[in-house]
Amino acid sequence: MQLTETHRPTLDQALEAIRTRAYWSPHPEHPKAYGENAPSDGLAAFEALRGNRFDLDQPGTDGWTGGEVSPYGIDLGIEYPHPDPEVLLPAMRAGMAAWRDAGPETRALVCLEILARISARTHEFAHAVMHTSGQAFMMAFQAGGPHAQDRGMEAVAYAYLEQTRTPAAADWSKPQGKRGPLEMRKTFTAAGRGIALMIGCNTFPTWNGYPGLFASLATGNPVLVKPHPRAVLPLAMTVKVAREVLAEAGFDPNLVALAVERPGEGIAKALATRPEVRIIDYTGSTAFGDWLEANARQAVVHTEKAGVNTVVVDSTDDYRGMLSNLAFSLSLYSGQMCTAPQNVLVPREGIETDQGRKSFDEVAADLGAAVSGLLADDARATALLGALVNPEVKARLEAAAELGEVALASREVVHPEFPGATVRTPLVVKLDGARKLWESRENEPAYLDECFGPVAFVVAVDSTADALDLLRYTIREKGAMTVGGYTTSTETERALEEVCLDESAQLSLNLTGGVYVNQTAAFSDFHGSGGNPAANAALCDGAFVANRFRVVEVRRHA
C-alpha cells in the first residue's frame, strides 16, 4: 500500500488545520461530489445488507444476534457475530506489538486509509446512519459521513502530534570535568495502554464514535467497538473496513473488532471492567457514564453525558434572525442532539430589539411562530426533523406538555416515504425561572433536567443578571455542551464570557445566520470542554489523545 504518497499530504494539512483552526475538510458535504452513480450504488449496497448475516471473520464468535428496527419503521433484519470475550480479547492483544513497532506515522496513515475507504462509501453509510438513528437523509449523509470522518481525522492528527512531541531517539552526553563525558543512547517509543472499548450511542453512531475509535487506534491500541443495540450497522461497517485495511497493510485485523450484545444482555458493564480494557470512550446517559467513571478504575474513561444547554436572551439587533436561528436549532433532528438548546432564558420584563421592545410572552409566541413557519410544509419538516429515535423520546415530549403553559404545541407529521416513522414538531413551553425556585435546591424545576428531544423551555427570569446566575448554576450543577447568548451590550457579552470561562462551557454569541449553536466544525471548534458535568473530555484536543499511550524509554551506554 502506497500510504505515504497517498495520505501524508492529507495528514500534513490536518496538522496545519488544527494549528490554525481555519476551515478545512477533505470530505465533500454534497452528495453529487461522489459521482453520478453513487446515490443508487449506495442505496443498493445498503439494501443488500438487509436480511443477511454481517460476517466479520473475527475470532471468538459464539453465535449471532441482531434486531435493529429503523425509526422509519422498517426491519433491518441483520445478524451480527456475538463475541466470546475470553477468546476475542486475547486475539486482539496479539497484534499490539507489531502495531506499536510500526510507529506513529504508519499508524496515522493506515487510519487515514480506513477513513478514505469509508468516505468512498458515504452514500451507503448515510442510509445505515439514517435507518439506525432516525436522522433525515441529508443530515445522516453529512453528520454521519463527512463530518464524522472529519472528526476521526482530527483525532488522528492530534494523536500523531502528541506522539511525536518526543523524538524517537536521542544521544545524551553529560560532561564530567577532567574525565570523559557520560554518554548514553536513548530511544523513546509511544506504546498503547491496551484494549480500548468504544461504547457507541444511538443518535450519532459515527460522529460520536469515530473520535475515540481513531484516537485509540492511532496511538497503538486495539479497539473493541460495542455499538448501541439500536445502531449497530454503521459501526459494523466501520469495523469491517478497518479490518480489511489493517490486513492489507500487513497488520493483524483483530486490532479492530465488534462486540454486539444479545437483546437485554447488557455486555458493556462486563467488558468495561475487564483488566484487558485500558481505555473507554462512551456517549450516552449520565447514569451509565457516572457508573463507568466510578467502576472502570483500571481504564482511562472518556465520557460525554447529559447536559442542560441554555440560551440567554438579553437583547438583539436582529430579532427575526435570532428567532430564525433558534427555530432551526430547536428543529434540527428533533432536538435529539447533545448540543441542541433546551432552555431559553428571557427577562420577564421583556427585551430590546430592532423591532422595538418585546415582552416575554411575545418572545415565546414569536419563537413558536418561527418554528411553525419553518416546519409548515410537511416535506420540508421531515427533512429537518427526521424521526424520533425511540419511544422514550416521544414519552418525554408528551409529558413536557403538562409542565407549563404551552406556547407552541407539538404536532404529528406524516412522513411521505416512511409512514411508519414517528415524526413530531418541537414543543415550546413557558416556565417560571424565579430565583427562589432553583436556588432552594428543593423540588428542582423541570428545566433543570435534560429533556432530550423536541422540547424547548422559554424561562422567565427577573433580569439578565438573574439569567446569568441561573446559567452559571445550570452549567456547574448539570453541565452544558453548548451555551448561546444574544445581547447588544458589551458588558453583558463580557459577563456571558466570564460565566462560560469560569464554568468551562463553549459559548456562541449572537448567531443569526447559517451557523447554529448545535453544530461544530472539526479542526476548528471544540465539541464540549471536558470541564463541566456534561462531559469529561473535549472533541478534540491534546488531552483527548495524550493519555491513550505512554512513552517507554530504553537507554544504553553509547
Summary of the structure (lengths in Angstrom):
residues: 558
radius of gyration: 24.7
end to end distance: 36.1
largest distance: 89.1
contacts: 2026
relative contact order: 0.13
helix: 43%
strand: 20%
